[in-house]
Amino acid sequence: MKEVLVEVISQRGECGAGHHVGERFVCGGKTPAGICAAAYNALYPTVRALAAGGSFPWANPDGSVDLACPDGANPVVFRLKVSE
């Protein structure tokens, strides 16, 4: 399985977990320290698919995928990309 890099690319409102633009995480075999559990729960299926070599028709041209956390009032958007 490949590592997946997760980066905060946008944050509106006030994130309860304190996430901010530019923050980065590496997803390997464990939940990355410091990431919001609700956000990671939303990201996890895509992290696993990318780590296993999957792709998505809605991916960015470089193969990365943008996903938002489930807090619609204070959305944090994460970009997931397979580590090279």
C-alpha positions as CSV (number, residue, x, y, z in Angstrom):
1,M,0.0,0.0,0.0
2,K,1.2,3.5,-0.9
3,E,1.2,6.5,1.5
4,V,-1.4,9.2,0.8
5,L,-0.6,12.8,1.5
6,V,-3.4,14.9,2.9
7,E,-3.2,18.7,2.8
8,V,-5.8,21.3,4.0
9,I,-6.4,23.5,0.9
10,S,-9.3,25.5,2.2
11,Q,-11.0,26.3,5.5
12,R,-14.0,28.5,6.1
13,G,-15.5,29.6,9.4
14,E,-14.0,28.2,12.6
15,C,-12.8,24.6,12.6
16,G,-13.4,23.0,16.0
17,A,-10.2,20.9,15.5
18,G,-8.1,23.9,14.6
19,H,-7.3,22.8,11.0
20,H,-5.8,25.5,8.8
21,V,-4.7,25.9,5.2
22,G,-1.3,24.3,4.5
23,E,-1.5,21.7,7.3
24,R,-0.4,18.3,6.1
25,F,-0.7,14.7,7.2
26,V,0.7,11.4,5.9
27,C,-1.7,8.5,5.9
28,G,0.0,5.1,6.0
29,G,-1.2,2.2,8.1
30,K,-2.4,4.3,11.0
31,T,-4.6,7.3,11.7
32,P,-2.4,10.4,11.4
33,A,-1.9,12.3,14.7
34,G,-3.7,15.5,15.0
35,I,-6.4,15.0,12.3
36,C,-10.0,15.5,13.3
37,A,-11.7,12.1,13.7
38,A,-14.9,13.2,11.9
39,A,-12.8,14.5,9.0
40,Y,-10.7,11.4,8.8
41,N,-13.8,9.2,8.9
42,A,-15.0,11.0,5.8
43,L,-11.6,10.8,4.1
44,Y,-10.8,7.2,5.0
45,P,-12.5,5.3,2.1
46,T,-10.8,7.5,-0.5
47,V,-7.5,7.3,1.3
48,R,-7.7,3.5,1.2
49,A,-8.7,3.4,-2.4
50,L,-5.9,5.7,-3.5
51,A,-3.4,3.8,-1.3
52,A,-4.4,0.6,-3.2
53,G,-3.9,2.2,-6.6
54,G,-7.5,3.3,-7.2
55,S,-8.5,6.4,-9.1
56,F,-11.7,8.4,-9.5
57,P,-13.3,10.0,-12.6
58,W,-13.7,13.2,-10.6
59,A,-10.0,13.4,-9.6
60,N,-7.9,16.4,-10.5
61,P,-5.7,16.1,-13.5
62,D,-2.7,15.1,-11.3
63,G,-4.8,12.3,-9.8
64,S,-5.4,14.0,-6.5
65,V,-8.9,14.2,-4.9
66,D,-10.5,17.0,-3.0
67,L,-12.9,16.2,-0.2
68,A,-14.6,18.3,2.5
69,C,-15.1,17.4,6.1
70,P,-18.7,16.8,7.2
71,D,-19.0,20.2,9.0
72,G,-21.1,22.1,6.5
73,A,-21.1,25.3,8.5
74,N,-17.3,25.4,8.8
75,P,-16.0,23.3,5.9
76,V,-12.4,22.2,5.7
77,V,-11.3,20.9,2.3
78,F,-8.5,18.4,2.1
79,R,-6.5,17.3,-1.0
80,L,-5.5,13.7,-1.1
81,K,-2.6,12.6,-3.3
82,V,-0.6,9.4,-3.5
83,S,3.0,9.9,-2.3
84,E,5.6,9.5,-5.0
